[in-house]
Amino acid sequence: YLEHQDGTPFYWMGDTWWMGLTTRLDWPAGFHALASDRVDKGFSVIQIVAGLYPDMDPFDDRGANEGGFPWSEDFGSINPKYFDMADLKMAALVDAGLVPCIVGCWGYFLDFAGEDVIRRHWEYLIARYAAYPVLWCLAGEATMPFYLNEDAKRGKGKQDYADRIRAGWTSLTRHVKSYDPFDRPITIHPTQNGHEMVDQPELLDLDMLQTGHDSFLSLAPTVKQIREAVEREPRLPVINSEACYEGICGTSGPDVQRFLYWSCALIGTCGHTYGANGIWQLNSRAQPYGPSPHGASWGDTPWEEACQLPGSRQVGLGAKLLRRYRWWEFSPHPEWLERHSTEEDPFAPFAAGIPSEVRVFFFPFMGGFGWGEFTIRELEPGVRYRAFYFDPITGEEFDQGTAQADPEGCWISGKVWKFQDWVLVLEKS
């Protein structure tokens, strides 16, 4: 897990504003309104790109802010006016209590601009923002070639490109670590696994994952990928930094968001990152983002509507619940359930907690567990728990009395009264 400088554990509840520094998120009213909404819902991190964006050509007009582009069009010089406006927005996030996870650029800019330019870009970001409580993300989708670069997407060209770019990001990661006097945590956003984006994963402080945007089809692979990452040695804190965006292509609604949050949290991540289609690209009513380089759009939902999608509130409720406990000491406990999620049975329930102190269970309706009752196993003799159902949709709590072990070490919960996802919590009396 991550922690503050004084040793206090830091719970990562992230939101995805890749293009949050552009003019499609109006300043100051819109920016402050979106930040306030996220603080109210329990978010703590904003993933935001520092000017060199995904999903567009370099110097596409959609990548400008009120001060223009971050670089001259030949990458010959930095434009301070761009960063004068970015300063105001970074400060607004910090003042709101949100940690900027600053993504230096999208990965293919290493190819467009060259390693020397990206090194200068990072030195400039460190000079302007390292004194803030920030995290550094070296690049987004670090080894992915530009969308229209067909030579780098197939055959030997694909491997050659990935090897060359990965070596470049490894060198730049070393440089950022040595250049930053504040020693801010460093990570890198992947096409799949962050530790695969550099040749020396030990340089990273946080292992970011991207687990797919195929709605229900992404859920079982997500469970497998997250489990492999948290069990990988040497251990790193793990975050699912890009899961299915809510509303993307008309899919991935709040039920998908709840499953992604609770499965990742109880498998052992150090938090979670949510995303909403319409917010990552910051569609506004006046300026929808429009088509990607391949010619199609991911959707034109304005951010003002996307920020009210129900999944953002529901994952925030989950984060608020876990923060009530020593979540950083949680570990998975499949033995606490007769049937627990596995690779072969990914939609079965999840269990985690601290023995003799707190147990948290997620029962997903899509796995057929909306019927209740639930048998909890291996309760400690003599330990009395207060039991309650937590509604992950509304945040309401429903007392279930005292849970104690029977002669077989089991306890059976009361029946649920409506068919949906449920979270069951046992906390020591």
Secondary structure as UniProt FT lines:
FT   STRAND          2..3
FT   TURN            5..6
FT   STRAND          9..10
FT   STRAND          12..16
FT   TURN            18..21
FT   TURN            23..24
FT   TURN            27..28
FT   HELIX           29..41
FT   STRAND          45..49
FT   TURN            58..59
FT   HELIX           61..63
FT   TURN            66..67
FT   TURN            73..74
FT   HELIX           80..95
FT   TURN            96..97
FT   STRAND          99..103
FT   TURN            107..108
FT   HELIX           109..113
FT   HELIX           115..129
FT   TURN            130..131
FT   STRAND          135..137
FT   TURN            142..143
FT   TURN            147..148
FT   HELIX           150..152
FT   HELIX           155..179
FT   TURN            181..182
FT   STRAND          186..187
FT   HELIX           194..196
FT   HELIX           201..203
FT   STRAND          207..210
FT   HELIX           216..231
FT   STRAND          238..242
FT   HELIX           248..250
FT   HELIX           254..267
FT   STRAND          271..274
FT   TURN            277..282
FT   TURN            293..294
FT   HELIX           303..306
FT   TURN            307..308
FT   HELIX           310..322
FT   TURN            323..324
FT   HELIX           327..329
FT   STRAND          331..332
FT   HELIX           334..336
FT   TURN            346..347
FT   STRAND          350..354
FT   TURN            355..357
FT   STRAND          358..363
FT   HELIX           365..367
FT   STRAND          375..376
FT   TURN            381..382
FT   STRAND          385..390
FT   TURN            392..394
FT   STRAND          397..403
FT   TURN            407..408
FT   STRAND          411..412
FT   STRAND          422..428
//
